[in-house]
């Protein structure tokens, strides 16, 4: 394992630990912020899952291990952007029912299922195999149609959250 790969794994794990700390801290203070705490807790937990699974993918030595950790990674990655949007909406005072929240999370949940079952339908990755030149943990992949759907939805979630925050910028106190 090269030093650059080790450095990247260390950085990703550090990010995971910091997000896990934020998750646990928010969990311990959740009663002070009842309206938005749950979204933030799930948001930071999803990012932690993504970080740790990403690191595990990088230390994997077989395609089966990489595929397994890639599936775990996709529990955190598609949901984190959408949970971030839900957190911003809740922070700004949008009334979010459980049903509306689940509807917004529908595409990420479908994405998790699509990645877990990709070997049957190849809609997320058309090709997912070890890179013939570099070997593990590097993977040669060709994206499928669902990868594009998921990507557009993820970036749209982040962009809408950004636009919502910008649109409420003038309501923010000068100290912030």
FITOR-70569 format. One record per residue (C-alpha): residue number from 0; x, y, z. Coordinates in steps of 0.5 Angstrom, whole numbers, m for minus. Example, Ala and Ser with C-alpha at 12.3 -4.5 7.8 and 13.67 -1.06 7.14 Angstrom:
BEGIN
<pt><nr>0</nr><xx>25</xx><yy>m9</yy><zz>16</zz></pt>
<pt><nr>1</nr><xx>27</xx><yy>m2</yy><zz>14</zz></pt>
***
This chain:
BEGIN
<pt><nr>0</nr><xx>0</xx><yy>0</yy><zz>0</zz></pt>
<pt><nr>1</nr><xx>3</xx><yy>7</yy><zz>m2</zz></pt>
<pt><nr>2</nr><xx>4</xx><yy>13</yy><zz>2</zz></pt>
<pt><nr>3</nr><xx>m1</xx><yy>17</yy><zz>m1</zz></pt>
<pt><nr>4</nr><xx>m6</xx><yy>12</yy><zz>0</zz></pt>
<pt><nr>5</nr><xx>m4</xx><yy>11</yy><zz>7</zz></pt>
<pt><nr>6</nr><xx>m5</xx><yy>19</yy><zz>8</zz></pt>
<pt><nr>7</nr><xx>m12</xx><yy>19</yy><zz>4</zz></pt>
<pt><nr>8</nr><xx>m14</xx><yy>13</yy><zz>9</zz></pt>
<pt><nr>9</nr><xx>m12</xx><yy>17</yy><zz>15</zz></pt>
<pt><nr>10</nr><xx>m15</xx><yy>23</yy><zz>13</zz></pt>
<pt><nr>11</nr><xx>m22</xx><yy>20</yy><zz>11</zz></pt>
<pt><nr>12</nr><xx>m22</xx><yy>16</yy><zz>18</zz></pt>
<pt><nr>13</nr><xx>m20</xx><yy>23</yy><zz>21</zz></pt>
<pt><nr>14</nr><xx>m26</xx><yy>26</yy><zz>18</zz></pt>
<pt><nr>15</nr><xx>m30</xx><yy>20</yy><zz>20</zz></pt>
<pt><nr>16</nr><xx>m28</xx><yy>20</yy><zz>27</zz></pt>
<pt><nr>17</nr><xx>m30</xx><yy>28</yy><zz>27</zz></pt>
<pt><nr>18</nr><xx>m37</xx><yy>27</yy><zz>24</zz></pt>
<pt><nr>19</nr><xx>m38</xx><yy>21</yy><zz>29</zz></pt>
<pt><nr>20</nr><xx>m36</xx><yy>26</yy><zz>35</zz></pt>
<pt><nr>21</nr><xx>m41</xx><yy>31</yy><zz>32</zz></pt>
<pt><nr>22</nr><xx>m46</xx><yy>26</yy><zz>32</zz></pt>
<pt><nr>23</nr><xx>m45</xx><yy>23</yy><zz>39</zz></pt>
<pt><nr>24</nr><xx>m45</xx><yy>31</yy><zz>41</zz></pt>
<pt><nr>25</nr><xx>m51</xx><yy>33</yy><zz>38</zz></pt>
<pt><nr>26</nr><xx>m55</xx><yy>26</yy><zz>40</zz></pt>
<pt><nr>27</nr><xx>m53</xx><yy>28</yy><zz>48</zz></pt>
<pt><nr>28</nr><xx>m56</xx><yy>35</yy><zz>47</zz></pt>
<pt><nr>29</nr><xx>m62</xx><yy>33</yy><zz>42</zz></pt>
<pt><nr>30</nr><xx>m67</xx><yy>36</yy><zz>48</zz></pt>
<pt><nr>31</nr><xx>m64</xx><yy>43</yy><zz>47</zz></pt>
<pt><nr>32</nr><xx>m66</xx><yy>43</yy><zz>39</zz></pt>
<pt><nr>33</nr><xx>m72</xx><yy>38</yy><zz>38</zz></pt>
<pt><nr>34</nr><xx>m74</xx><yy>41</yy><zz>32</zz></pt>
<pt><nr>35</nr><xx>m67</xx><yy>40</yy><zz>28</zz></pt>
<pt><nr>36</nr><xx>m63</xx><yy>35</yy><zz>32</zz></pt>
<pt><nr>37</nr><xx>m65</xx><yy>29</yy><zz>29</zz></pt>
<pt><nr>38</nr><xx>m64</xx><yy>31</yy><zz>22</zz></pt>
<pt><nr>39</nr><xx>m57</xx><yy>33</yy><zz>24</zz></pt>
<pt><nr>40</nr><xx>m56</xx><yy>27</yy><zz>28</zz></pt>
<pt><nr>41</nr><xx>m58</xx><yy>22</yy><zz>22</zz></pt>
<pt><nr>42</nr><xx>m54</xx><yy>27</yy><zz>17</zz></pt>
<pt><nr>43</nr><xx>m47</xx><yy>26</yy><zz>21</zz></pt>
<pt><nr>44</nr><xx>m48</xx><yy>19</yy><zz>22</zz></pt>
<pt><nr>45</nr><xx>m49</xx><yy>18</yy><zz>15</zz></pt>
<pt><nr>46</nr><xx>m43</xx><yy>22</yy><zz>13</zz></pt>
<pt><nr>47</nr><xx>m39</xx><yy>17</yy><zz>18</zz></pt>
<pt><nr>48</nr><xx>m41</xx><yy>11</yy><zz>15</zz></pt>
<pt><nr>49</nr><xx>m39</xx><yy>14</yy><zz>8</zz></pt>
<pt><nr>50</nr><xx>m32</xx><yy>16</yy><zz>11</zz></pt>
<pt><nr>51</nr><xx>m31</xx><yy>9</yy><zz>15</zz></pt>
<pt><nr>52</nr><xx>m33</xx><yy>5</yy><zz>9</zz></pt>
<pt><nr>53</nr><xx>m29</xx><yy>9</yy><zz>4</zz></pt>
<pt><nr>54</nr><xx>m23</xx><yy>7</yy><zz>8</zz></pt>
<pt><nr>55</nr><xx>m25</xx><yy>0</yy><zz>9</zz></pt>
<pt><nr>56</nr><xx>m26</xx><yy>0</yy><zz>1</zz></pt>
<pt><nr>57</nr><xx>m19</xx><yy>3</yy><zz>0</zz></pt>
<pt><nr>58</nr><xx>m16</xx><yy>m3</yy><zz>5</zz></pt>
<pt><nr>59</nr><xx>m19</xx><yy>m8</yy><zz>1</zz></pt>
<pt><nr>60</nr><xx>m15</xx><yy>m13</yy><zz>m3</zz></pt>
<pt><nr>61</nr><xx>m21</xx><yy>m17</yy><zz>m7</zz></pt>
<pt><nr>62</nr><xx>m27</xx><yy>m15</yy><zz>m11</zz></pt>
<pt><nr>63</nr><xx>m31</xx><yy>m18</yy><zz>m6</zz></pt>
<pt><nr>64</nr><xx>m29</xx><yy>m14</yy><zz>m1</zz></pt>
<pt><nr>65</nr><xx>m29</xx><yy>m8</yy><zz>m5</zz></pt>
<pt><nr>66</nr><xx>m36</xx><yy>m9</yy><zz>m7</zz></pt>
<pt><nr>67</nr><xx>m38</xx><yy>m11</yy><zz>0</zz></pt>
<pt><nr>68</nr><xx>m35</xx><yy>m4</yy><zz>3</zz></pt>
<pt><nr>69</nr><xx>m38</xx><yy>0</yy><zz>m3</zz></pt>
<pt><nr>70</nr><xx>m45</xx><yy>m3</yy><zz>m1</zz></pt>
<pt><nr>71</nr><xx>m44</xx><yy>0</yy><zz>6</zz></pt>
<pt><nr>72</nr><xx>m41</xx><yy>6</yy><zz>3</zz></pt>
<pt><nr>73</nr><xx>m48</xx><yy>7</yy><zz>m1</zz></pt>
<pt><nr>74</nr><xx>m52</xx><yy>7</yy><zz>6</zz></pt>
<pt><nr>75</nr><xx>m48</xx><yy>14</yy><zz>8</zz></pt>
<pt><nr>76</nr><xx>m47</xx><yy>17</yy><zz>1</zz></pt>
<pt><nr>77</nr><xx>m53</xx><yy>18</yy><zz>m2</zz></pt>
<pt><nr>78</nr><xx>m57</xx><yy>19</yy><zz>4</zz></pt>
<pt><nr>79</nr><xx>m52</xx><yy>25</yy><zz>7</zz></pt>
<pt><nr>80</nr><xx>m54</xx><yy>30</yy><zz>2</zz></pt>
<pt><nr>81</nr><xx>m61</xx><yy>29</yy><zz>2</zz></pt>
<pt><nr>82</nr><xx>m61</xx><yy>29</yy><zz>10</zz></pt>
<pt><nr>83</nr><xx>m57</xx><yy>35</yy><zz>9</zz></pt>
<pt><nr>84</nr><xx>m63</xx><yy>38</yy><zz>5</zz></pt>
<pt><nr>85</nr><xx>m68</xx><yy>36</yy><zz>10</zz></pt>
<pt><nr>86</nr><xx>m63</xx><yy>39</yy><zz>16</zz></pt>
<pt><nr>87</nr><xx>m63</xx><yy>46</yy><zz>12</zz></pt>
<pt><nr>88</nr><xx>m70</xx><yy>46</yy><zz>11</zz></pt>
<pt><nr>89</nr><xx>m72</xx><yy>44</yy><zz>18</zz></pt>
<pt><nr>90</nr><xx>m67</xx><yy>50</yy><zz>20</zz></pt>
<pt><nr>91</nr><xx>m70</xx><yy>55</yy><zz>16</zz></pt>
<pt><nr>92</nr><xx>m77</xx><yy>53</yy><zz>19</zz></pt>
<pt><nr>93</nr><xx>m80</xx><yy>49</yy><zz>14</zz></pt>
<pt><nr>94</nr><xx>m86</xx><yy>44</yy><zz>16</zz></pt>
<pt><nr>95</nr><xx>m83</xx><yy>37</yy><zz>15</zz></pt>
<pt><nr>96</nr><xx>m88</xx><yy>31</yy><zz>16</zz></pt>
<pt><nr>97</nr><xx>m85</xx><yy>24</yy><zz>16</zz></pt>
<pt><nr>98</nr><xx>m89</xx><yy>23</yy><zz>10</zz></pt>
<pt><nr>99</nr><xx>m85</xx><yy>28</yy><zz>6</zz></pt>
<pt><nr>100</nr><xx>m79</xx><yy>27</yy><zz>9</zz></pt>
<pt><nr>101</nr><xx>m79</xx><yy>20</yy><zz>7</zz></pt>
<pt><nr>102</nr><xx>m81</xx><yy>22</yy><zz>0</zz></pt>
<pt><nr>103</nr><xx>m75</xx><yy>26</yy><zz>m1</zz></pt>
<pt><nr>104</nr><xx>m71</xx><yy>20</yy><zz>2</zz></pt>
<pt><nr>105</nr><xx>m74</xx><yy>16</yy><zz>m3</zz></pt>
<pt><nr>106</nr><xx>m69</xx><yy>16</yy><zz>m9</zz></pt>
<pt><nr>107</nr><xx>m63</xx><yy>15</yy><zz>m4</zz></pt>
<pt><nr>108</nr><xx>m66</xx><yy>9</yy><zz>m1</zz></pt>
<pt><nr>109</nr><xx>m67</xx><yy>6</yy><zz>m8</zz></pt>
<pt><nr>110</nr><xx>m60</xx><yy>8</yy><zz>m10</zz></pt>
<pt><nr>111</nr><xx>m58</xx><yy>3</yy><zz>m4</zz></pt>
<pt><nr>112</nr><xx>m62</xx><yy>m2</yy><zz>m6</zz></pt>
<pt><nr>113</nr><xx>m59</xx><yy>m1</yy><zz>m13</zz></pt>
<pt><nr>114</nr><xx>m52</xx><yy>m2</yy><zz>m11</zz></pt>
<pt><nr>115</nr><xx>m53</xx><yy>m8</yy><zz>m7</zz></pt>
<pt><nr>116</nr><xx>m57</xx><yy>m12</yy><zz>m12</zz></pt>
<pt><nr>117</nr><xx>m52</xx><yy>m9</yy><zz>m18</zz></pt>
<pt><nr>118</nr><xx>m49</xx><yy>m16</yy><zz>m20</zz></pt>
<pt><nr>119</nr><xx>m56</xx><yy>m18</yy><zz>m22</zz></pt>
<pt><nr>120</nr><xx>m59</xx><yy>m12</yy><zz>m26</zz></pt>
<pt><nr>121</nr><xx>m52</xx><yy>m7</yy><zz>m28</zz></pt>
<pt><nr>122</nr><xx>m56</xx><yy>m1</yy><zz>m27</zz></pt>
<pt><nr>123</nr><xx>m52</xx><yy>3</yy><zz>m23</zz></pt>
<pt><nr>124</nr><xx>m45</xx><yy>0</yy><zz>m25</zz></pt>
<pt><nr>125</nr><xx>m45</xx><yy>m3</yy><zz>m32</zz></pt>
<pt><nr>126</nr><xx>m38</xx><yy>m6</yy><zz>m30</zz></pt>
<pt><nr>127</nr><xx>m35</xx><yy>m6</yy><zz>m24</zz></pt>
<pt><nr>128</nr><xx>m28</xx><yy>m10</yy><zz>m24</zz></pt>
<pt><nr>129</nr><xx>m21</xx><yy>m10</yy><zz>m21</zz></pt>
<pt><nr>130</nr><xx>m17</xx><yy>m5</yy><zz>m25</zz></pt>
<pt><nr>131</nr><xx>m13</xx><yy>m10</yy><zz>m29</zz></pt>
<pt><nr>132</nr><xx>m6</xx><yy>m5</yy><zz>m29</zz></pt>
<pt><nr>133</nr><xx>m7</xx><yy>m3</yy><zz>m22</zz></pt>
<pt><nr>134</nr><xx>m10</xx><yy>m8</yy><zz>m18</zz></pt>
<pt><nr>135</nr><xx>m14</xx><yy>m8</yy><zz>m11</zz></pt>
<pt><nr>136</nr><xx>m16</xx><yy>m3</yy><zz>m9</zz></pt>
<pt><nr>137</nr><xx>m17</xx><yy>0</yy><zz>m15</zz></pt>
<pt><nr>138</nr><xx>m23</xx><yy>m1</yy><zz>m19</zz></pt>
<pt><nr>139</nr><xx>m25</xx><yy>0</yy><zz>m26</zz></pt>
<pt><nr>140</nr><xx>m32</xx><yy>2</yy><zz>m27</zz></pt>
<pt><nr>141</nr><xx>m37</xx><yy>4</yy><zz>m32</zz></pt>
<pt><nr>142</nr><xx>m43</xx><yy>8</yy><zz>m30</zz></pt>
<pt><nr>143</nr><xx>m50</xx><yy>6</yy><zz>m31</zz></pt>
<pt><nr>144</nr><xx>m57</xx><yy>10</yy><zz>m32</zz></pt>
<pt><nr>145</nr><xx>m58</xx><yy>9</yy><zz>m24</zz></pt>
<pt><nr>146</nr><xx>m52</xx><yy>12</yy><zz>m23</zz></pt>
<pt><nr>147</nr><xx>m53</xx><yy>18</yy><zz>m27</zz></pt>
<pt><nr>148</nr><xx>m60</xx><yy>19</yy><zz>m24</zz></pt>
<pt><nr>149</nr><xx>m57</xx><yy>18</yy><zz>m17</zz></pt>
<pt><nr>150</nr><xx>m52</xx><yy>23</yy><zz>m18</zz></pt>
<pt><nr>151</nr><xx>m57</xx><yy>29</yy><zz>m21</zz></pt>
<pt><nr>152</nr><xx>m61</xx><yy>28</yy><zz>m15</zz></pt>
<pt><nr>153</nr><xx>m55</xx><yy>28</yy><zz>m10</zz></pt>
<pt><nr>154</nr><xx>m52</xx><yy>35</yy><zz>m13</zz></pt>
<pt><nr>155</nr><xx>m59</xx><yy>38</yy><zz>m14</zz></pt>
<pt><nr>156</nr><xx>m60</xx><yy>36</yy><zz>m6</zz></pt>
<pt><nr>157</nr><xx>m54</xx><yy>40</yy><zz>m5</zz></pt>
<pt><nr>158</nr><xx>m55</xx><yy>46</yy><zz>m9</zz></pt>
<pt><nr>159</nr><xx>m62</xx><yy>47</yy><zz>m7</zz></pt>
<pt><nr>160</nr><xx>m60</xx><yy>47</yy><zz>1</zz></pt>
<pt><nr>161</nr><xx>m55</xx><yy>52</yy><zz>m2</zz></pt>
<pt><nr>162</nr><xx>m60</xx><yy>56</yy><zz>m5</zz></pt>
<pt><nr>163</nr><xx>m64</xx><yy>56</yy><zz>1</zz></pt>
<pt><nr>164</nr><xx>m59</xx><yy>58</yy><zz>6</zz></pt>
<pt><nr>165</nr><xx>m57</xx><yy>64</yy><zz>1</zz></pt>
<pt><nr>166</nr><xx>m64</xx><yy>66</yy><zz>0</zz></pt>
<pt><nr>167</nr><xx>m64</xx><yy>67</yy><zz>8</zz></pt>
<pt><nr>168</nr><xx>m58</xx><yy>70</yy><zz>8</zz></pt>
<pt><nr>169</nr><xx>m61</xx><yy>77</yy><zz>10</zz></pt>
<pt><nr>170</nr><xx>m64</xx><yy>74</yy><zz>16</zz></pt>
<pt><nr>171</nr><xx>m58</xx><yy>72</yy><zz>19</zz></pt>
<pt><nr>172</nr><xx>m55</xx><yy>76</yy><zz>25</zz></pt>
<pt><nr>173</nr><xx>m49</xx><yy>80</yy><zz>23</zz></pt>
<pt><nr>174</nr><xx>m44</xx><yy>76</yy><zz>28</zz></pt>
<pt><nr>175</nr><xx>m45</xx><yy>70</yy><zz>23</zz></pt>
***
